Amino acid sequence: MSPADRERYSRQILFPGIGEQGQTRLLASHVVIVGCGALGSFHAEALARAGVGRLTVVDRDYVEPSNLQRQWLFDESDAAASLPKAVAAEKALARVNSGVAVTGVVADLNPSNVDELLAAADLVLDGTDNFETRYLMNDYCVSRRLPWIYGAAVGSYGLTMPILPGTGPCFRCVYPEPPPGLQPSCETAGVLGSITAAVAAIQVACALKWIATGALEARITTLNLWDGGVRQVDAPARDPDCPACGKGEFPYLNGERTAPISLCGRNAVHIHERHRPLDLHALKLKLSPLGEVRANEFGLRFFCQPYEMTIFPDGRAIVKGTTDPGLARSLYARFIGA
Ligand SMILES: [Zn+2]
């Protein structure tokens, strides 16, 4: 370790749980953060400060003013420029710690790119807000014996659980099937910035412990920062009949169980099954006579009242103003092409 690193990380090295050996391991490690919202932006900044040598930040969305209340890494200029979160994160993290190699990836984690994005990881952090992506991560991580750390928060309540394939239960041991119906989300039920920070901080501590020592307890932590109550319980035993870690069935990874269109939990539909590059400049010329168009190198926003479409270079789109997948698909077909 260089003298500069020894000084920079001195307070963490003094902590007996990490020490110089643990810090050396952190500097040599690669963490992939899936989702860079409230949880993921906290993970990214905390791990960059802690000196995790390589970070990959995967996010499909762009910065909006309503993110700024809890998404630490972003500021008003990112929202004004509608920067993709992965791009804004990469820029901000370079200022936090220039010694960390950060790669921001503007993408939706799906069965066709999960191997490319997660294969090189030593550990994966869950910064997502949906079950679909978590089941995919679980399938991938269980099949590769890669640890990942689940985290979720809504309102003033949150929970975390490390998933350590081979030793502890996996996500599907605890949640065999996605919960039915629409779940409360930050967009419908609101969320405190402090609960997302608390959940993310616990996930980060788990990540540091695992990387620095190679040991971690599979405990479920639940906390409610408004009504009180912080609880830690041992995770349940592995379910021998678990489809993923028991039987080795990975339908989310094989793409058998992924929905072509998912709701974002707000008045919007995300169309993510179109994997084809789009020429945004040509699209801007085509759409400009039909409504207001704002474009930058990362995406294009098209206002067709009462709807608003954000179109990404990889062919994905977020259609705001409706929760009807059929309508969103028809708007996509009408304005972008089938
Ligand atoms: Zn399992």
Boltz pocket constraint, residues with backbone or C-beta under 6 A from the ligand:
constraints:
  - pocket:
      binder: B
      contacts: [[A, 169], [A, 170], [A, 171], [A, 172], [A, 173], [A, 174], [A, 238], [A, 239], [A, 242], [A, 243], [A, 244], [A, 245], [A, 246]]
      max_distance: 6.0
